[in-house]
Amino acid sequence: MPEVIFNGPAGRLEGRYQPSKEKSAPIAIILHPHPQFGGTMNNQIVYQLFYMFQKRGFTTLRFNFRSIGRSQGEFDHGAGELSDAASALDWVQSLHPDSKSCWVAGYSFGAWIGMQLLMRRPEIEGFMSIAPQPNIYDFSFLAPCPSSGLIINGDADRVAPEKDVNGLVEKLKAQKGILITHKIVDGANHFFNGKVDELMGECEDYLDRRLNGELVPEPAAKRIR
């Protein structure tokens, strides 16, 4: 997969990019965990998510947030990292003007950034939030959440306790016009030690079903009947 360097708001950003053979293929962007706690685009779960989308014909990008690897700039507590993610999407879209839709997948800190990106970009039609941390980060901006997606966490996660994630899921499930799918990986901690295969199985199943037209709300006309 080609190594790429593209311009971000605080200098160059380093990524790995795999274009689809199809000009109009959807785009997928994968966002890594917290930069100050060892998060990089080479995280095993980030890599597996990248490969999952790529195998299904998406044009796919993972990249290092500012200050990580060869990406320039300094850690910015989320605001700058959101700008990095927006710049990354802009860069891929500039190379693929025929692509009409996009997915975002984020893990831990990356899930928080991904959900903020979702609010700003109407072309994002699906999301995956892996081990989000509503106990640490404010997710109240999802009012309403504009797209259907998957939230997945482990029931042994002490970094993002299950009750906090459940609270976020319940809030989002109460919103109309989207369908939130919530999956729990039994015995998994925040890092999914020994559980990455189970995690990826759930993510793959969700993506395949969405690509098959499932797990989205019924059209309004259908509901009326």
C-alpha positions as CSV (number, residue, x, y, z in Angstrom):
1,M,0.0,0.0,0.0
2,P,1.4,3.4,-1.0
3,E,2.9,5.6,1.6
4,V,1.6,9.2,1.1
5,I,2.4,12.6,2.5
6,F,-0.3,15.3,2.1
7,N,-0.8,18.8,3.5
8,G,-2.7,19.2,6.7
9,P,-3.6,22.4,8.6
10,A,-0.4,22.2,10.8
11,G,2.0,20.9,8.2
12,R,2.5,17.6,6.4
13,L,0.5,14.5,7.4
14,E,1.8,10.9,6.8
15,G,-0.6,8.2,5.6
16,R,-1.2,4.9,3.9
17,Y,-3.5,5.0,1.0
18,Q,-5.0,2.3,-1.2
19,P,-7.1,3.6,-4.1
20,S,-9.9,1.4,-5.5
21,K,-9.9,0.3,-9.1
22,E,-13.4,1.8,-9.4
23,K,-13.5,5.6,-10.0
24,S,-16.8,6.0,-8.1
25,A,-15.9,3.7,-5.2
26,P,-16.8,4.9,-1.7
27,I,-14.0,6.3,0.5
28,A,-13.1,5.0,4.0
29,I,-11.0,6.9,6.5
30,I,-9.6,5.1,9.6
31,L,-8.7,7.2,12.7
32,H,-6.3,5.9,15.3
33,P,-6.3,6.0,19.1
34,H,-4.9,8.8,21.4
35,P,-1.6,10.2,20.1
36,Q,-0.2,10.7,23.6
37,F,-0.9,7.1,24.7
38,G,0.8,5.3,21.9
39,G,-1.9,5.6,19.2
40,T,-0.7,5.5,15.6
41,M,-2.0,4.5,12.2
42,N,0.0,1.2,12.6
43,N,-2.2,0.1,15.5
44,Q,-3.3,-3.4,14.9
45,I,-7.1,-2.6,14.9
46,V,-6.6,0.4,12.7
47,Y,-4.6,-1.7,10.2
48,Q,-7.3,-4.5,10.2
49,L,-10.1,-1.9,9.7
50,F,-8.1,-0.5,6.8
51,Y,-7.7,-3.9,5.2
52,M,-11.4,-4.7,5.8
53,F,-12.6,-1.7,3.8
54,Q,-9.9,-2.1,1.1
55,K,-10.9,-5.8,0.5
56,R,-14.5,-4.6,-0.2
57,G,-13.4,-2.2,-2.9
58,F,-13.3,1.1,-0.9
59,T,-10.7,3.7,-1.6
60,T,-9.1,3.6,1.9
61,L,-6.8,5.9,3.9
62,R,-5.3,5.7,7.4
63,F,-3.0,8.4,8.6
64,N,-1.0,9.7,11.6
65,F,-2.6,12.6,13.4
66,R,-0.3,15.7,13.8
67,S,2.9,15.0,15.9
68,I,2.9,11.2,15.2
69,G,5.4,9.5,13.0
70,R,6.3,11.8,10.1
71,S,3.2,14.0,10.6
72,Q,4.1,17.5,11.6
73,G,2.5,19.7,14.3
74,E,1.8,19.3,18.0
75,F,-1.0,17.4,19.8
76,D,-4.1,19.7,20.0
77,H,-6.5,17.9,22.4
78,G,-8.9,17.0,19.6
79,A,-9.6,20.3,17.8
80,G,-6.5,20.1,15.5
81,E,-6.9,16.4,15.1
82,L,-10.5,16.9,13.8
83,S,-9.0,19.4,11.3
84,D,-6.4,16.8,10.3
85,A,-9.2,14.3,9.6
86,A,-11.1,16.8,7.5
87,S,-8.0,17.6,5.5
88,A,-7.4,13.9,5.0
89,L,-10.9,13.5,3.6
90,D,-10.5,16.5,1.4
91,W,-7.2,15.1,0.0
92,V,-8.8,11.7,-0.9
93,Q,-11.8,13.4,-2.4
94,S,-9.6,15.6,-4.6
95,L,-8.1,12.5,-6.1
96,H,-11.5,10.8,-6.4
97,P,-14.0,13.4,-7.5
98,D,-16.5,10.7,-8.7
99,S,-16.8,9.2,-5.3
100,K,-20.1,10.2,-3.8
101,S,-20.1,8.5,-0.3
102,C,-17.7,8.0,2.6
103,W,-17.4,5.9,5.7
104,V,-15.4,6.8,8.8
105,A,-14.1,4.3,11.4
106,G,-12.4,5.3,14.6
107,Y,-11.0,3.5,17.6
108,S,-11.0,5.1,21.1
109,F,-9.9,8.7,20.7
110,G,-10.3,8.2,16.9
111,A,-14.0,7.3,17.5
112,W,-14.6,10.7,19.1
113,I,-12.8,12.5,16.2
114,G,-14.7,10.3,13.7
115,M,-18.1,11.2,15.1
116,Q,-17.3,14.9,15.0
117,L,-16.2,14.6,11.4
118,L,-19.5,12.8,10.7
119,M,-21.4,15.9,11.9
120,R,-19.6,18.2,9.5
121,R,-19.6,16.1,6.3
122,P,-23.0,15.0,4.9
123,E,-21.3,12.6,2.5
124,I,-20.4,10.3,5.3
125,E,-23.1,7.7,5.2
126,G,-21.8,5.1,7.7
127,F,-19.6,5.0,10.8
128,M,-17.9,2.6,13.1
129,S,-17.0,3.7,16.6
130,I,-14.8,1.2,18.4
131,A,-14.5,1.6,22.1
132,P,-15.7,5.2,22.3
133,Q,-15.1,7.0,25.6
134,P,-18.2,9.1,26.5
135,N,-16.9,9.0,30.1
136,I,-14.0,11.2,29.0
137,Y,-15.1,13.0,25.8
138,D,-18.3,14.9,25.3
139,F,-20.5,13.4,22.6
140,S,-23.4,15.8,23.1
141,F,-22.7,17.3,19.6
142,L,-24.5,14.3,18.1
143,A,-27.8,16.1,18.2
144,P,-29.0,14.6,16.0
145,C,-26.5,12.0,14.7
146,P,-26.9,12.2,10.9
147,S,-25.9,8.6,9.9
148,S,-26.5,5.0,10.8
149,G,-23.6,3.2,12.2
150,L,-22.0,0.6,14.5
151,I,-20.8,1.2,18.1
152,I,-18.8,-1.7,19.5
153,N,-17.1,-2.1,22.8
154,G,-15.9,-4.8,25.3
155,D,-17.7,-5.6,28.5
156,A,-14.4,-5.7,30.4
157,D,-13.3,-2.2,29.2
158,R,-12.1,-0.1,32.2
159,V,-11.0,2.8,30.1
160,A,-14.5,3.3,28.6
161,P,-16.9,1.6,31.0
162,E,-19.8,-0.3,29.6
163,K,-22.4,1.7,31.4
164,D,-21.1,4.9,29.8
165,V,-21.1,3.5,26.3
166,N,-24.6,2.1,26.9
167,G,-25.8,5.6,27.9
168,L,-24.4,7.0,24.6
169,V,-26.1,4.2,22.6
170,E,-29.5,4.7,24.3
171,K,-29.4,8.5,23.5
172,L,-28.6,7.8,19.9
173,K,-31.1,5.0,19.5
174,A,-33.8,7.4,20.6
175,Q,-33.1,9.6,17.5
176,K,-35.3,9.2,14.5
177,G,-34.1,8.5,10.9
178,I,-31.0,6.5,11.8
179,L,-30.3,3.0,13.0
180,I,-27.6,2.5,15.6
181,T,-26.3,-1.1,15.9
182,H,-24.6,-1.8,19.2
183,K,-22.4,-4.9,19.7
184,I,-20.5,-6.0,22.8
185,V,-17.5,-8.3,22.7
186,D,-17.6,-10.5,25.7
187,G,-14.5,-10.4,27.9
188,A,-12.8,-7.7,25.8
189,N,-10.8,-4.8,27.4
190,H,-10.2,-1.4,25.8
191,F,-7.4,-2.9,23.7
192,F,-9.3,-6.1,22.7
193,N,-6.4,-8.2,23.9
194,G,-7.0,-11.7,22.6
195,K,-10.3,-10.5,21.1
196,V,-9.3,-8.7,17.9
197,D,-10.6,-11.5,15.7
198,E,-14.0,-11.3,17.3
199,L,-14.0,-7.5,17.0
200,M,-13.2,-7.7,13.4
201,G,-15.8,-10.4,12.7
202,E,-18.5,-8.1,14.1
203,C,-17.2,-5.1,12.0
204,E,-17.0,-7.2,8.9
205,D,-20.5,-8.6,9.4
206,Y,-21.9,-5.1,10.0
207,L,-20.2,-3.7,6.9
208,D,-21.3,-6.5,4.7
209,R,-24.9,-6.2,5.8
210,R,-24.8,-2.4,5.2
211,L,-23.4,-2.9,1.7
212,N,-26.3,-5.3,1.2
213,G,-28.8,-2.6,2.1
214,E,-29.6,-3.8,5.6
215,L,-29.4,-2.2,9.0
216,V,-30.7,1.2,7.9
217,P,-34.1,2.7,8.7
218,E,-37.0,1.8,6.4
219,P,-38.0,4.6,4.0
220,A,-40.7,6.8,5.4
221,A,-43.3,5.6,2.8
222,K,-42.8,2.0,3.9
223,R,-43.3,2.8,7.5
224,I,-46.6,4.6,6.9
225,R,-48.3,1.5,5.4
